[in-house]
Amino acid sequence: MQKEVIIPRLGSSDDNDEVRILRWLKVPGTRVKKGEGLLEVETDKVNVEIEAPDDGLLQEIKARAGDTVKFNAVVAIIQKD
């Protein structure tokens, strides 16, 4: 079974609906644990670490460092254990 990694809405700002991916903390093929940091993103106000939503294998990254993505975008896939 697969679990999508989704960019959550961050903060209370309604005037910005996207983030920039600063860097990935894991690479495809890496085992991750729920709550472990996967990537770091930047909003117009803060940098935030996005955590793994579940245990499993980071199967695919869909957005690269430097990309700008909207909130609720799927940025990676985890193959659940």
Biopython code that builds the backbone (N, CA, C, O; Angstrom):
import numpy as np
from Bio.PDB.StructureBuilder import StructureBuilder

atoms = [
    (1, "MET", "N", (0.841, -1.181, 0.000)),
    (1, "MET", "CA", (0.000, 0.000, 0.000)),
    (1, "MET", "C", (0.890, 1.251, 0.000)),
    (1, "MET", "O", (1.965, 1.261, 0.601)),
    (2, "GLN", "N", (0.434, 2.281, -0.670)),
    (2, "GLN", "CA", (1.204, 3.518, -0.781)),
    (2, "GLN", "C", (0.565, 4.640, 0.024)),
    (2, "GLN", "O", (-0.654, 4.699, 0.191)),
    (3, "LYS", "N", (1.421, 5.525, 0.517)),
    (3, "LYS", "CA", (0.966, 6.712, 1.254)),
    (3, "LYS", "C", (1.559, 7.931, 0.575)),
    (3, "LYS", "O", (2.770, 7.995, 0.360)),
    (4, "GLU", "N", (0.724, 8.895, 0.238)),
    (4, "GLU", "CA", (1.197, 10.122, -0.389)),
    (4, "GLU", "C", (1.717, 11.089, 0.674)),
    (4, "GLU", "O", (1.139, 11.216, 1.753)),
    (5, "VAL", "N", (2.815, 11.763, 0.349)),
    (5, "VAL", "CA", (3.331, 12.833, 1.200)),
    (5, "VAL", "C", (2.786, 14.127, 0.620)),
    (5, "VAL", "O", (3.094, 14.485, -0.517)),
    (6, "ILE", "N", (1.979, 14.823, 1.401)),
    (6, "ILE", "CA", (1.271, 16.023, 0.948)),
    (6, "ILE", "C", (1.779, 17.230, 1.727)),
    (6, "ILE", "O", (2.031, 17.139, 2.928)),
    (7, "ILE", "N", (1.929, 18.356, 1.045)),
    (7, "ILE", "CA", (2.326, 19.593, 1.699)),
    (7, "ILE", "C", (1.100, 20.165, 2.420)),
    (7, "ILE", "O", (0.122, 20.546, 1.777)),
    (8, "PRO", "N", (1.155, 20.223, 3.755)),
    (8, "PRO", "CA", (0.004, 20.767, 4.491)),
    (8, "PRO", "C", (-0.029, 22.285, 4.424)),
    (8, "PRO", "O", (0.986, 22.919, 4.134)),
    (9, "ARG", "N", (-1.181, 22.863, 4.690)),
    (9, "ARG", "CA", (-1.266, 24.322, 4.806)),
    (9, "ARG", "C", (-0.488, 24.700, 6.044)),
    (9, "ARG", "O", (-0.697, 24.136, 7.118)),
    (10, "LEU", "N", (0.408, 25.653, 5.892)),
    (10, "LEU", "CA", (1.295, 26.055, 6.981)),
    (10, "LEU", "C", (0.952, 27.458, 7.446)),
    (10, "LEU", "O", (0.880, 28.386, 6.641)),
    (11, "GLY", "N", (0.743, 27.608, 8.734)),
    (11, "GLY", "CA", (0.446, 28.929, 9.283)),
    (11, "GLY", "C", (-0.959, 29.369, 8.962)),
    (11, "GLY", "O", (-1.784, 28.590, 8.484)),
    (12, "SER", "N", (-1.216, 30.631, 9.233)),
    (12, "SER", "CA", (-2.563, 31.163, 9.036)),
    (12, "SER", "C", (-2.645, 32.169, 7.898)),
    (12, "SER", "O", (-3.660, 32.843, 7.726)),
    (13, "SER", "N", (-1.581, 32.264, 7.130)),
    (13, "SER", "CA", (-1.561, 33.240, 6.035)),
    (13, "SER", "C", (-2.463, 32.791, 4.895)),
    (13, "SER", "O", (-2.286, 31.703, 4.346)),
    (14, "ASP", "N", (-3.417, 33.621, 4.547)),
    (14, "ASP", "CA", (-4.314, 33.302, 3.436)),
    (14, "ASP", "C", (-3.837, 33.908, 2.120)),
    (14, "ASP", "O", (-4.392, 33.613, 1.061)),
    (15, "ASP", "N", (-2.808, 34.754, 2.183)),
    (15, "ASP", "CA", (-2.351, 35.424, 0.968)),
    (15, "ASP", "C", (-1.295, 34.629, 0.208)),
    (15, "ASP", "O", (-0.884, 35.032, -0.880)),
    (16, "ASN", "N", (-0.853, 33.513, 0.763)),
    (16, "ASN", "CA", (0.143, 32.684, 0.090)),
    (16, "ASN", "C", (-0.370, 31.252, 0.044)),
    (16, "ASN", "O", (-0.801, 30.716, 1.065)),
    (17, "ASP", "N", (-0.329, 30.632, -1.122)),
    (17, "ASP", "CA", (-0.847, 29.272, -1.228)),
    (17, "ASP", "C", (0.198, 28.296, -1.759)),
    (17, "ASP", "O", (-0.142, 27.250, -2.313)),
    (18, "GLU", "N", (1.475, 28.646, -1.587)),
    (18, "GLU", "CA", (2.528, 27.760, -2.064)),
    (18, "GLU", "C", (3.768, 27.868, -1.196)),
    (18, "GLU", "O", (3.937, 28.814, -0.427)),
    (19, "VAL", "N", (4.635, 26.866, -1.343)),
    (19, "VAL", "CA", (5.913, 26.825, -0.640)),
    (19, "VAL", "C", (7.000, 26.468, -1.643)),
    (19, "VAL", "O", (6.723, 25.952, -2.726)),
    (20, "ARG", "N", (8.243, 26.754, -1.262)),
    (20, "ARG", "CA", (9.389, 26.340, -2.078)),
    (20, "ARG", "C", (10.106, 25.232, -1.336)),
    (20, "ARG", "O", (10.376, 25.351, -0.141)),
    (21, "ILE", "N", (10.416, 24.156, -2.036)),
    (21, "ILE", "CA", (11.154, 23.059, -1.431)),
    (21, "ILE", "C", (12.619, 23.477, -1.347)),
    (21, "ILE", "O", (13.259, 23.769, -2.358)),
    (22, "LEU", "N", (13.133, 23.498, -0.118)),
    (22, "LEU", "CA", (14.528, 23.880, 0.085)),
    (22, "LEU", "C", (15.460, 22.689, -0.119)),
    (22, "LEU", "O", (16.447, 22.774, -0.849)),
    (23, "ARG", "N", (15.129, 21.572, 0.543)),
    (23, "ARG", "CA", (15.974, 20.385, 0.404)),
    (23, "ARG", "C", (15.251, 19.156, 0.915)),
    (23, "ARG", "O", (14.377, 19.230, 1.780)),
    (24, "TRP", "N", (15.639, 18.033, 0.359)),
    (24, "TRP", "CA", (15.157, 16.738, 0.805)),
    (24, "TRP", "C", (16.137, 16.205, 1.835)),
    (24, "TRP", "O", (17.350, 16.292, 1.641)),
    (25, "LEU", "N", (15.627, 15.654, 2.927)),
    (25, "LEU", "CA", (16.450, 15.082, 3.980)),
    (25, "LEU", "C", (16.662, 13.590, 3.770)),
    (25, "LEU", "O", (17.544, 12.993, 4.388)),
    (26, "LYS", "N", (15.867, 12.992, 2.910)),
    (26, "LYS", "CA", (15.956, 11.562, 2.579)),
    (26, "LYS", "C", (15.985, 11.407, 1.064)),
    (26, "LYS", "O", (15.571, 12.303, 0.328)),
    (27, "VAL", "N", (16.479, 10.264, 0.609)),
    (27, "VAL", "CA", (16.512, 9.965, -0.825)),
    (27, "VAL", "C", (15.653, 8.730, -1.090)),
    (27, "VAL", "O", (15.432, 7.924, -0.186)),
    (28, "PRO", "N", (15.167, 8.575, -2.324)),
    (28, "PRO", "CA", (14.393, 7.375, -2.645)),
    (28, "PRO", "C", (15.184, 6.114, -2.308)),
    (28, "PRO", "O", (16.393, 6.035, -2.524)),
    (29, "GLY", "N", (14.461, 5.134, -1.774)),
    (29, "GLY", "CA", (15.083, 3.886, -1.358)),
    (29, "GLY", "C", (15.427, 3.860, 0.122)),
    (29, "GLY", "O", (15.851, 2.831, 0.649)),
    (30, "THR", "N", (15.243, 4.998, 0.798)),
    (30, "THR", "CA", (15.531, 5.102, 2.225)),
    (30, "THR", "C", (14.299, 4.713, 3.033)),
    (30, "THR", "O", (13.179, 5.093, 2.694)),
    (31, "ARG", "N", (14.514, 3.956, 4.102)),
    (31, "ARG", "CA", (13.429, 3.644, 5.029)),
    (31, "ARG", "C", (13.191, 4.854, 5.920)),
    (31, "ARG", "O", (14.133, 5.487, 6.398)),
    (32, "VAL", "N", (11.913, 5.166, 6.138)),
    (32, "VAL", "CA", (11.547, 6.298, 6.987)),
    (32, "VAL", "C", (10.575, 5.835, 8.055)),
    (32, "VAL", "O", (9.876, 4.836, 7.890)),
    (33, "LYS", "N", (10.543, 6.575, 9.148)),
    (33, "LYS", "CA", (9.610, 6.311, 10.246)),
    (33, "LYS", "C", (8.630, 7.480, 10.346)),
    (33, "LYS", "O", (8.991, 8.624, 10.071)),
    (34, "LYS", "N", (7.413, 7.193, 10.733)),
    (34, "LYS", "CA", (6.398, 8.227, 10.917)),
    (34, "LYS", "C", (6.945, 9.299, 11.866)),
    (34, "LYS", "O", (7.476, 8.983, 12.930)),
    (35, "GLY", "N", (6.811, 10.566, 11.468)),
    (35, "GLY", "CA", (7.266, 11.679, 12.270)),
    (35, "GLY", "C", (8.702, 12.105, 11.998)),
    (35, "GLY", "O", (9.146, 13.142, 12.491)),
    (36, "GLU", "N", (9.423, 11.319, 11.224)),
    (36, "GLU", "CA", (10.806, 11.642, 10.872)),
    (36, "GLU", "C", (10.818, 12.701, 9.758)),
    (36, "GLU", "O", (9.986, 12.650, 8.853)),
    (37, "GLY", "N", (11.742, 13.645, 9.818)),
    (37, "GLY", "CA", (11.821, 14.695, 8.815)),
    (37, "GLY", "C", (12.140, 14.152, 7.430)),
    (37, "GLY", "O", (13.066, 13.358, 7.268)),
    (38, "LEU", "N", (11.364, 14.584, 6.421)),
    (38, "LEU", "CA", (11.576, 14.164, 5.031)),
    (38, "LEU", "C", (12.150, 15.277, 4.174)),
    (38, "LEU", "O", (13.055, 15.049, 3.372)),
    (39, "LEU", "N", (11.619, 16.493, 4.345)),
    (39, "LEU", "CA", (12.053, 17.606, 3.529)),
    (39, "LEU", "C", (11.853, 18.904, 4.271)),
    (39, "LEU", "O", (11.100, 18.975, 5.242)),
    (40, "GLU", "N", (12.532, 19.925, 3.803)),
    (40, "GLU", "CA", (12.400, 21.259, 4.385)),
    (40, "GLU", "C", (11.832, 22.180, 3.314)),
    (40, "GLU", "O", (12.284, 22.187, 2.170)),
    (41, "VAL", "N", (10.819, 22.964, 3.717)),
    (41, "VAL", "CA", (10.181, 23.897, 2.787)),
    (41, "VAL", "C", (10.235, 25.308, 3.358)),
    (41, "VAL", "O", (10.429, 25.510, 4.556)),
    (42, "GLU", "N", (10.057, 26.277, 2.463)),
    (42, "GLU", "CA", (10.092, 27.687, 2.846)),
    (42, "GLU", "C", (8.785, 28.344, 2.427)),
    (42, "GLU", "O", (8.362, 28.229, 1.277)),
    (43, "THR", "N", (8.143, 29.040, 3.379)),
    (43, "THR", "CA", (6.983, 29.858, 3.048)),
    (43, "THR", "C", (7.479, 31.299, 2.960)),
    (43, "THR", "O", (8.682, 31.551, 3.026)),
    (44, "ASP", "N", (6.562, 32.233, 2.814)),
    (44, "ASP", "CA", (6.971, 33.636, 2.781)),
    (44, "ASP", "C", (7.440, 34.128, 4.150)),
    (44, "ASP", "O", (8.013, 35.212, 4.259)),
    (45, "LYS", "N", (7.192, 33.315, 5.212)),
    (45, "LYS", "CA", (7.549, 33.748, 6.563)),
    (45, "LYS", "C", (8.513, 32.834, 7.305)),
    (45, "LYS", "O", (9.330, 33.321, 8.087)),
    (46, "VAL", "N", (8.444, 31.527, 7.086)),
    (46, "VAL", "CA", (9.248, 30.586, 7.878)),
    (46, "VAL", "C", (9.731, 29.406, 7.039)),
    (46, "VAL", "O", (9.210, 29.133, 5.957)),
    (47, "ASN", "N", (10.745, 28.711, 7.570)),
    (47, "ASN", "CA", (11.172, 27.421, 7.031)),
    (47, "ASN", "C", (10.588, 26.350, 7.937)),
    (47, "ASN", "O", (10.607, 26.486, 9.161)),
    (48, "VAL", "N", (10.064, 25.273, 7.329)),
    (48, "VAL", "CA", (9.384, 24.230, 8.081)),
    (48, "VAL", "C", (9.844, 22.865, 7.581)),
    (48, "VAL", "O", (10.036, 22.664, 6.382)),
    (49, "GLU", "N", (10.017, 21.933, 8.509)),
    (49, "GLU", "CA", (10.350, 20.561, 8.151)),
    (49, "GLU", "C", (9.055, 19.762, 8.039)),
    (49, "GLU", "O", (8.225, 19.783, 8.949)),
    (50, "ILE", "N", (8.887, 19.067, 6.934)),
    (50, "ILE", "CA", (7.713, 18.219, 6.716)),
    (50, "ILE", "C", (8.091, 16.798, 7.118)),
    (50, "ILE", "O", (9.123, 16.277, 6.693)),
    (51, "GLU", "N", (7.250, 16.178, 7.938)),
    (51, "GLU", "CA", (7.540, 14.853, 8.470)),
    (51, "GLU", "C", (6.887, 13.750, 7.650)),
    (51, "GLU", "O", (5.906, 13.977, 6.940)),
    (52, "ALA", "N", (7.450, 12.554, 7.762)),
    (52, "ALA", "CA", (6.876, 11.375, 7.112)),
    (52, "ALA", "C", (5.526, 11.070, 7.748)),
    (52, "ALA", "O", (5.416, 11.039, 8.974)),
    (53, "PRO", "N", (4.491, 10.845, 6.930)),
    (53, "PRO", "CA", (3.165, 10.563, 7.467)),
    (53, "PRO", "C", (2.991, 9.113, 7.925)),
    (53, "PRO", "O", (1.990, 8.776, 8.558)),
    (54, "ASP", "N", (3.977, 8.246, 7.602)),
    (54, "ASP", "CA", (3.859, 6.829, 7.934)),
    (54, "ASP", "C", (5.227, 6.162, 7.840)),
    (54, "ASP", "O", (6.157, 6.723, 7.261)),
    (55, "ASP", "N", (5.349, 4.959, 8.414)),
    (55, "ASP", "CA", (6.562, 4.155, 8.261)),
    (55, "ASP", "C", (6.573, 3.545, 6.870)),
    (55, "ASP", "O", (5.519, 3.249, 6.309)),
    (56, "GLY", "N", (7.760, 3.359, 6.317)),
    (56, "GLY", "CA", (7.867, 2.678, 5.035)),
    (56, "GLY", "C", (9.116, 3.053, 4.278)),
    (56, "GLY", "O", (10.078, 3.566, 4.850)),
    (57, "LEU", "N", (9.093, 2.793, 2.992)),
    (57, "LEU", "CA", (10.212, 3.047, 2.093)),
    (57, "LEU", "C", (9.871, 4.263, 1.231)),
    (57, "LEU", "O", (8.839, 4.290, 0.560)),
    (58, "LEU", "N", (10.746, 5.260, 1.256)),
    (58, "LEU", "CA", (10.529, 6.425, 0.382)),
    (58, "LEU", "C", (10.726, 5.938, -1.040)),
    (58, "LEU", "O", (11.852, 5.698, -1.476)),
    (59, "GLN", "N", (9.633, 5.797, -1.754)),
    (59, "GLN", "CA", (9.642, 5.179, -3.074)),
    (59, "GLN", "C", (9.932, 6.179, -4.185)),
    (59, "GLN", "O", (10.685, 5.886, -5.114)),
    (60, "GLU", "N", (9.332, 7.357, -4.084)),
    (60, "GLU", "CA", (9.438, 8.312, -5.198)),
    (60, "GLU", "C", (9.338, 9.741, -4.684)),
    (60, "GLU", "O", (8.543, 10.038, -3.793)),
    (61, "ILE", "N", (10.149, 10.615, -5.251)),
    (61, "ILE", "CA", (10.070, 12.048, -4.989)),
    (61, "ILE", "C", (9.512, 12.701, -6.246)),
    (61, "ILE", "O", (10.048, 12.502, -7.336)),
    (62, "LYS", "N", (8.438, 13.480, -6.106)),
    (62, "LYS", "CA", (7.751, 14.068, -7.255)),
    (62, "LYS", "C", (8.080, 15.546, -7.476)),
    (62, "LYS", "O", (7.723, 16.111, -8.510)),
    (63, "ALA", "N", (8.757, 16.173, -6.513)),
    (63, "ALA", "CA", (9.128, 17.585, -6.637)),
    (63, "ALA", "C", (10.562, 17.729, -6.117)),
    (63, "ALA", "O", (10.915, 17.166, -5.080)),
    (64, "ARG", "N", (11.373, 18.482, -6.840)),
    (64, "ARG", "CA", (12.791, 18.614, -6.493)),
    (64, "ARG", "C", (13.051, 19.856, -5.652)),
    (64, "ARG", "O", (12.219, 20.759, -5.566)),
    (65, "ALA", "N", (14.224, 19.875, -5.035)),
    (65, "ALA", "CA", (14.669, 21.065, -4.313)),
    (65, "ALA", "C", (14.676, 22.236, -5.297)),
    (65, "ALA", "O", (15.150, 22.110, -6.426)),
    (66, "GLY", "N", (14.149, 23.365, -4.855)),
    (66, "GLY", "CA", (14.041, 24.546, -5.706)),
    (66, "GLY", "C", (12.676, 24.704, -6.341)),
    (66, "GLY", "O", (12.317, 25.801, -6.769)),
    (67, "ASP", "N", (11.903, 23.618, -6.412)),
    (67, "ASP", "CA", (10.552, 23.695, -6.980)),
    (67, "ASP", "C", (9.604, 24.441, -6.042)),
    (67, "ASP", "O", (9.744, 24.377, -4.821)),
    (68, "THR", "N", (8.654, 25.140, -6.621)),
    (68, "THR", "CA", (7.581, 25.781, -5.867)),
    (68, "THR", "C", (6.323, 24.952, -6.084)),
    (68, "THR", "O", (5.944, 24.665, -7.219)),
    (69, "VAL", "N", (5.675, 24.567, -4.974)),
    (69, "VAL", "CA", (4.472, 23.737, -5.053)),
    (69, "VAL", "C", (3.365, 24.350, -4.209)),
    (69, "VAL", "O", (3.628, 25.092, -3.262)),
    (70, "LYS", "N", (2.145, 24.036, -4.558)),
    (70, "LYS", "CA", (0.978, 24.526, -3.832)),
    (70, "LYS", "C", (0.724, 23.648, -2.614)),
    (70, "LYS", "O", (1.136, 22.489, -2.567)),
    (71, "PHE", "N", (0.025, 24.232, -1.611)),
    (71, "PHE", "CA", (-0.415, 23.438, -0.477)),
    (71, "PHE", "C", (-1.283, 22.299, -0.989)),
    (71, "PHE", "O", (-2.000, 22.463, -1.977)),
    (72, "ASN", "N", (-1.228, 21.162, -0.340)),
    (72, "ASN", "CA", (-1.957, 19.937, -0.681)),
    (72, "ASN", "C", (-1.380, 19.209, -1.888)),
    (72, "ASN", "O", (-1.956, 18.221, -2.341)),
    (73, "ALA", "N", (-0.254, 19.679, -2.415)),
    (73, "ALA", "CA", (0.394, 18.971, -3.524)),
    (73, "ALA", "C", (1.053, 17.698, -3.004)),
    (73, "ALA", "O", (1.585, 17.666, -1.894)),
    (74, "VAL", "N", (1.008, 16.647, -3.828)),
    (74, "VAL", "CA", (1.701, 15.396, -3.506)),
    (74, "VAL", "C", (3.155, 15.553, -3.958)),
    (74, "VAL", "O", (3.428, 15.782, -5.136)),
    (75, "VAL", "N", (4.082, 15.426, -3.003)),
    (75, "VAL", "CA", (5.497, 15.637, -3.336)),
    (75, "VAL", "C", (6.321, 14.353, -3.271)),
    (75, "VAL", "O", (7.458, 14.321, -3.743)),
    (76, "ALA", "N", (5.755, 13.300, -2.690)),
    (76, "ALA", "CA", (6.485, 12.027, -2.597)),
    (76, "ALA", "C", (5.505, 10.897, -2.327)),
    (76, "ALA", "O", (4.349, 11.115, -1.964)),
    (77, "ILE", "N", (6.010, 9.676, -2.519)),
    (77, "ILE", "CA", (5.235, 8.469, -2.245)),
    (77, "ILE", "C", (6.045, 7.574, -1.310)),
    (77, "ILE", "O", (7.230, 7.329, -1.536)),
    (78, "ILE", "N", (5.387, 7.092, -0.258)),
    (78, "ILE", "CA", (5.994, 6.136, 0.661)),
    (78, "ILE", "C", (5.300, 4.807, 0.466)),
    (78, "ILE", "O", (4.072, 4.736, 0.491)),
    (79, "GLN", "N", (6.080, 3.745, 0.269)),
    (79, "GLN", "CA", (5.542, 2.381, 0.216)),
    (79, "GLN", "C", (5.455, 1.902, 1.653)),
    (79, "GLN", "O", (6.477, 1.678, 2.300)),
    (80, "LYS", "N", (4.245, 1.746, 2.152)),
    (80, "LYS", "CA", (4.044, 1.372, 3.558)),
    (80, "LYS", "C", (4.490, -0.057, 3.816)),
    (80, "LYS", "O", (4.404, -0.927, 2.950)),
    (81, "ASP", "N", (4.978, -0.277, 5.058)),
    (81, "ASP", "CA", (5.397, -1.630, 5.485)),
    (81, "ASP", "C", (4.213, -2.539, 5.634)),
    (81, "ASP", "O", (4.373, -3.709, 5.984)),
]
sb = StructureBuilder()
sb.init_structure("model")
sb.init_model(0)
sb.init_chain("A")
sb.init_seg("    ")
for serial, (resi, resn, name, xyz) in enumerate(atoms, 1):
    if name == "N":
        sb.init_residue(resn, " ", resi, " ")
    sb.init_atom(name, np.array(xyz, "f"), 0.0, 1.0, " ", f" {name:<3s}", serial, name[0])
structure = sb.get_structure()
